[in-house]
């Protein structure tokens, strides 16, 4: 099969015949799955001399059709410029299981598994996904589509063989052209604050709770490189791969030879840092970026666990302190807050001209907690966030908030 554009689509074809004309009709599906018809695929009808006779575009049900076709043998070929989904750690895990003999791939899955385009599926394909994404900080290698050709002879009452297709790397066969929609929103618990001083070298843990066992993880941690210098990253798993670029740490781990039990407050990684400057307020050492995920013992993405992020204690020791992450914000900001006693607060968002754009009320319990501030309706720009105690008319916190 020519690996130009791995579109994945499958099709089963049927022909209707009359004396005056022939009609060829088929359907384009993703991994032969009738739940995933693909709309917007160009299907060409070629004769035995490889001349293009007709072109159709699949509809919302993935159906294409050619009418008034003379008797003969034809080949249906497909192509598309549809955007495809990225390939994640789950796919690397499944390819690894196939290489160990625990899974058997269908031919179309074999095509998808050859992500480095060598013609052979092996551990190099697993490493290719991990290295490109987590070490070289590149998008996962899942951009091409492959089509199988379908040959049909008019006049046959039975349909031809199905058309098969897949996207490179998508051995699971669950992606649609627009990408898989998954809720990868992580749950974050802030750990007890740690006092730090300038020049100090300290080990900061990133923890996981709430899961019995895991098979791997992929984490992207943002940090303030004007405050922290990352020295090294340690893990109980020797297969950890990581890179540090500017203000981001990218980590991946696949527990190939064992099932890792995660007890309460299990440490995923420990990051050794040097404190360049002491934070002005209590703030998290790292911000977990979108796309970070855990694989459970079945190798599935599981977001039921909660990540524990260490908090660095600032130089100011006020009773009420807060921070926003991520900042800049895309759709919603998480407000981390520390209170000596639990209380209700109001979060006011003002634009640069002083207009009140949003007012959000939340109850924040004693100690460290977090609350989500939805800002989807705000336009991109810079805003002022004020957190106040409405009962005592006291300003608890203020800072700049940037909306992407």
ABEGO torsion letter per residue (X at the ends): XBBABBABBBBBBBBBBBAABBBBBBBBBBGGBAABBBBGBBBBBBBAAGBBABBBBBBAAGBBBBBGBBBEBBBBBBBBABBBBBBBAAAAAAAAAAAAGABBBBAAAAAAABAAGAGBBBAAAAAAAAAAAAAAGBBBBBABBBBBBBBBBBGBABBBBBBBBBBBGBAAGABBAAEBBBBABBBBBBBBBBBBBBGBBBBBBBBBBGBABBAEBBBBBBBBAAABBBABBBBABAABBBBBBEABBBBBBBBAABBBBBBBGBBABBBBBBBABBBABBBBABBBBBGBBBBBAAGBBBAABBBBBBBBBBABBBABBBBBOBOBBAABBBBBBBBABBBBBBBBBBBAAGBBABBBBBBBBBEBBBBBBBAAABBBEBBBBBBBBAAAGBBABBBBBBBX
